């Protein structure tokens, strides 16, 4: 699985350094080890780790580029997604991964330490009290967009630019019509099937909510 998973990542991100390739290859044994002790990924999903978790997390990088020195908050990171794969891909960007469940943060901490990810900090805390300011906030299947925005928009910088305005990047799936109407703010929807041809991504979307 690690070799197959690494090949999949390289297919979409061919410019990885040897160190990054090694780190991505180590994700499967690390998560298999820790998931057996502290369940953070379903048994079905652990078998599809590289598609459903790693590549899904990295889909953000198909639309956004985090510049060196940027500071990114991952809300409700769970076992470290999307924060850990993004931290591997962007070693000069700092990531704060938060979750309200302490045992999940323990897994994130152990995985980050094993991978020598010095650009990752993991904290057992709620999103509302995470101390920024941040260039971006990323999240995956945590809460409705309006609630996410209310949690974090005050912690996002207004005066900086990366390759897009600063804001909230949400990985979501399914029909978002009602949820985004409830949001009531300008946003962009990006279809992940435009970036990845696997069936898993057919209904997956990235929603970007700029904070200006």
Secondary structure as UniProt FT lines:
FT   HELIX           2..12
FT   TURN            14..15
FT   HELIX           18..35
FT   TURN            36..37
FT   HELIX           43..46
FT   TURN            47..48
FT   HELIX           50..55
FT   HELIX           56..58
FT   HELIX           59..62
FT   TURN            68..69
FT   STRAND          71..75
FT   TURN            78..82
FT   HELIX           83..89
FT   TURN            91..92
FT   STRAND          94..99
FT   HELIX           102..114
FT   TURN            115..116
FT   TURN            118..119
FT   STRAND          120..124
FT   HELIX           127..129
FT   STRAND          136..140
FT   HELIX           145..152
FT   HELIX           153..155
FT   STRAND          167..173
FT   HELIX           177..183
FT   STRAND          188..191
FT   HELIX           192..194
FT   HELIX           199..201
FT   TURN            202..203
FT   STRAND          204..210
//
